[in-house]
Amino acid sequence: MGWARGFGRRTAPVKAPGKTSAKASAKAGADERRPLPLPLRLLAMMCAFVVMVAFAVVLAKLTLDPSPASVSIAHTNLHPGATLRIYLDQPAFRDAVKQIGGNILLGVPFGILVPVLAPGARGVFRVLLLTAIVMLLVEMAQGALVTGRAFDVDDVILNTTGALVGWVLLGRRLGRAVHARRRKA
């Protein structure tokens, strides 16, 4: 099946010894995926690392750059949904899309790159948890250290939602293609 279905290569179904049904052994064989060959896995991980570093630079520039013009409007938000309501109540729909969409897009690379870089964090829960922790740290640094910026829990929620989108679209498949599944004994 190759790249069209999950990027990894499927192994042939293995006949299970004993009294297991043909359907059960076919399902077990279909669920087994072999990762890409080692040189391609290393190349994928190296590319993902380079992209993650570039993304970290962009993230730092976007979120940790002082904004003295925003000092009067920046406010800390600890209530989920409060800033989203403000965005959606704006007369300029374009501004709401820019704010909400931008925060979602900022999280997408996490959902794609984390499963490739960290084999132990390929599952959706771990990707979302790691993204939420990183974004919480960014927001706390932003609120405590940067002029004209403030902590906003809605940004963390939107960034984490973006990671979910990235994981669903591409991250889970890339993670499977690069890292072999551990066999359960």
N, C-alpha and C positions, 0 to 999 in steps of 0.2 A: 504494500500500500504506500509506503514511503512518505514523501513530503505532503501528499494530498490529505492524509489522515493522521495527524498528530506528529508529523515530522520524523518520528522514530521508525525503525523497521520492525515489523511484527515477526515473531518467530512462528514456525510451523506448529500446529497443535500437537501436543504430546499426549500419547495414549497413557492413561493412568492405569497402573496395575490394580488388580482386584475387581470389585464389583461396582465401580463407578460407572455412571451412564456415559454414553458417547456425548450427550449434550453437555454434561458437566466438564468433561475433559476438553471438549472443543472450546468451551467458554474460558477455561483456565489457560489454554494455549493462546486464545485470541487476546487475553488481557496482558500477556507477557510481551513486553517490548524490549528490544535491544537498543542501547544508545547508539549514537553515531560512532564511527571509528575514532580512535583516540586523537589523531591529528585534527580532525574536524571539531571534536569536542574542545580541544585546547584552543583552537582558533576562535570558536564561538565564545568561550569564556574570556579570552583576551579581548575580543571586540566588545563584549558586554562590559568588561571592566573599563575600557577606554570610554565607552558611551556613558557609563555611570559617573566617571570622573568629570567628563564634560557636563553632564547633567548637574552634578554637585556645584560646579562653578556657576552655571546659569541660575540654579536655585539660590545660591548665596547672593548673586548679583540682584536677583529679583526681590528677595525677601529681606536681605540684610543691608541694603543700600539705604542710607538716611534719606528721609523725605521731610525736610524742614517746612515745606509748604503745607504738609498735612497735619502738623502739630495740633491745630485747632479742631480738626475733625476726627483724629484718631482716638478711639476709645476701646477699652478692654471689654470683651464680650465673653462671659462665662455661661450664657444661656443659649443652649442649642436652638437654632432657628431664628434667633433675634436679628442677626445681620442678614440672613436670607430674606426675611420679610422686608427689611429696609431696601435691599437690592430690588426686590420684586415690586415694591411700591413706588420706585423711581419713575418719573415720567418718560425717561429715555430708556426704552427696552434694550437698546444696544449696550448701555452701560451695565445692565443686569446680566446680560449674556456674557459680556466681557469678564465681569467679576466671577460669576459662577462657573462659566466654561473654563476660564483661565485656571481657577483653582482645581477643577477636575483634571484638566490636562496636565497640571503639575504633578499629579499623582500617578498618571499612567505609566511613566517609565519604571516606577517601583514595581508595579504589577508584572511588567515584562522582564526586567533585569534581575530582580531578586531570585526567582526560581532558577535562573541560569548561573548566577554567582554563588548561591548558597544552597547546596543540595538538601540540607536539612530544613530549608524553609520553602519547599516547593508547594506545600498545601495552601489553600486559600486563607485559612485562619492565621497561619504564621506570616504570610505575606501582609495581610491586613494589620496584624499586630505590630510587625516591624515598621510598616509605613506609619501607623498611628504614633508609635514611639518617636520615630525620627521627626515627624511633623510637629509633635508636641514640643520637642526640644527646639526646633526651629522657631516655632511661635513664642516660646518662652524667651529665647534669646532676642527675638525681634521686639517683644514687649519690654524687656528689661534693659536692653543695651542700645537700641537704635532709635534715633530721634525721628519722630513723626510716624512711628509704627506702634502697633499694639497687639496684644495677644487676642486671638479670636478663635473660639472653639469651632465655629462654623467652617473656618478654613481647614482645620484638621479633619472635620467630617467630609468636606468636599474632596480634599486631597486623598483621603482613604477610599472614598468612592471611586476616584480616578484609578487608584491601584487595583480595585476590583475589576474595573473595566479592562485595564491592561492585562490582568491575569486571565480573564475570560477570553479576550480576543486572541492573545498570543502567548502569554507567559506560561501557562500550564503546559502547552504543547512544546514550547522551547525547553522548558525544564525537563520534560520526559525525554526529549531527543538528546539532550546533553548528558543527563545523569541516569544511570541504570537504577531501576527499582530494586530495593532490597527485598530479598526473598524471605518470607516468613516461614519459620521452621515449624 
